Amino acid sequence: MKLLKMGLPAGSLQKTTLDIFKKAGFNIYVNERSYFPFVDDEELDCTLIRAQEIPRYVENGVLDVGISGKDWIEETGAKVVEVAELTYSRQGLRPVKLVIAVPRDSEIQSVKDLQGKKIATELVEVTRQFLRRHDIEAEVEFSWGATEVKPPTLVDAIAELTETGRSLKANNLRIVETILESTPRFIANPISWEEEWKRNKIRQIVTLLEGALMAEEKVVLKMNVSKENLPQLLELLPALRRPTISELHEEGWVAVETVVSEKLVRDLVFKAKEAGAEGIIEFSLNKIIP
């Protein structure tokens, strides 16, 4: 049987990743004592492993494909095929940032002020590359964790991943520079990518994942409206292309269906009702395949 070996990130991204795979149509069941989850696709063999390690295992062919952040691909220097960018994080559909942060009362105001300073980070190589681009010589040391509590006693600054910056503020730190923005990437081993069956399987998975992510923050709105009020309603309604309009059995009335951002619904429903819409229904989506 043909098999695609796939690495999925354990840890902070695990739950979000498995949720997105479920919406994409892949049910992955994790036993808390095992790093080899069951997936309801006989052509997939999954392994849960830290995102930091996935690029190397994909590069070496131990895994055919995997999901890891752009930050760890850059950190390891792994030579892999970046098949797709999947924009999500632990707390939502947004990238994380690797930032330089210092104590709030520090004299360090910009990257130039890091000359000769000591910086702690998990992403040592990415941080060193950033400093080299700015012609700054500083000591960069690997941090085993609890990085945010190290300045100013142990180090002058840290390079830390953050989604919202709240944890940095809670530790009385402020951001000086952004080194990079990172999103999960679906990556493939170059040799695996050249194999036709594996490439087609990879494309199938990525298409479904991208469709699930596109649908993540969108809903379908359906409503009825008189033809007299239809022009006014259509001015309010966004859509992927144009709203779908269907004749109703009752003469002079139509049904209108459209896909909209969930964030717009709070205001849109009231405005649509004011424009004459009736019987407004909202329901969620699993996938949108453009």
Rosetta blueprint (number, residue, H / E / L):
1 M L
2 K L
3 L L
4 L E
5 K E
6 M E
7 G E
8 L E
9 P E
10 A E
11 G L
12 S L
13 L L
14 Q H
15 K H
16 T H
17 T H
18 L H
19 D H
20 I H
21 F H
22 K H
23 K H
24 A H
25 G L
26 F L
27 N L
28 I E
29 Y E
30 V L
31 N L
32 E L
33 R L
34 S L
35 Y L
36 F L
37 P L
38 F E
39 V E
40 D L
41 D L
42 E L
43 E L
44 L E
45 D E
46 C E
47 T E
48 L E
49 I E
50 R E
51 A L
52 Q L
53 E L
54 I H
55 P H
56 R H
57 Y H
58 V H
59 E H
60 N L
61 G L
62 V L
63 L L
64 D L
65 V E
66 G E
67 I E
68 S E
69 G E
70 K H
71 D H
72 W H
73 I H
74 E H
75 E H
76 T H
77 G L
78 A L
79 K L
80 V L
81 V E
82 E E
83 V E
84 A E
85 E E
86 L L
87 T L
88 Y L
89 S E
90 R L
91 Q L
92 G E
93 L L
94 R L
95 P L
96 V E
97 K E
98 L E
99 V E
100 I E
101 A E
102 V E
103 P E
104 R L
105 D L
106 S L
107 E L
108 I L
109 Q L
110 S L
111 V H
112 K H
113 D H
114 L H
115 Q L
116 G L
117 K L
118 K E
119 I E
120 A E
121 T E
122 E L
123 L L
124 V H
125 E H
126 V H
127 T H
128 R H
129 Q H
130 F H
131 L H
132 R H
133 R H
134 H L
135 D L
136 I L
137 E L
138 A L
139 E E
140 V E
141 E E
142 F E
143 S L
144 W L
145 G L
146 A L
147 T H
148 E H
149 V H
150 K L
151 P L
152 P L
153 T L
154 L L
155 V L
156 D L
157 A E
158 I E
159 A E
160 E E
161 L E
162 T E
163 E L
164 T L
165 G L
166 R H
167 S H
168 L H
169 K H
170 A H
171 N L
172 N L
173 L E
174 R E
175 I E
176 V E
177 E E
178 T E
179 I E
180 L E
181 E E
182 S E
183 T L
184 P E
185 R E
186 F E
187 I E
188 A E
189 N L
190 P H
191 I H
192 S H
193 W H
194 E H
195 E L
196 E H
197 W H
198 K H
199 R H
200 N H
201 K H
202 I H
203 R H
204 Q H
205 I H
206 V H
207 T H
208 L H
209 L H
210 E H
211 G H
212 A H
213 L H
214 M H
215 A H
216 E L
217 E L
218 K E
219 V E
220 V E
221 L E
222 K E
223 M E
224 N E
225 V E
226 S E
227 K L
228 E L
229 N L
230 L H
231 P H
232 Q H
233 L H
234 L H
235 E L
236 L L
237 L L
238 P L
239 A L
240 L L
241 R L
242 R L
243 P L
244 T E
245 I E
246 S E
247 E E
248 L L
249 H L
250 E L
251 E L
252 G L
253 W E
254 V E
255 A E
256 V E
257 E E
258 T E
259 V E
260 V E
261 S E
262 E H
263 K H
264 L H
265 V H
266 R H
267 D H
268 L H
269 V H
270 F H
271 K H
272 A H
273 K H
274 E H
275 A L
276 G L
277 A L
278 E E
279 G E
280 I E
281 I E
282 E E
283 F E
284 S E
285 L L
286 N L
287 K L
288 I L
289 I L
290 P L
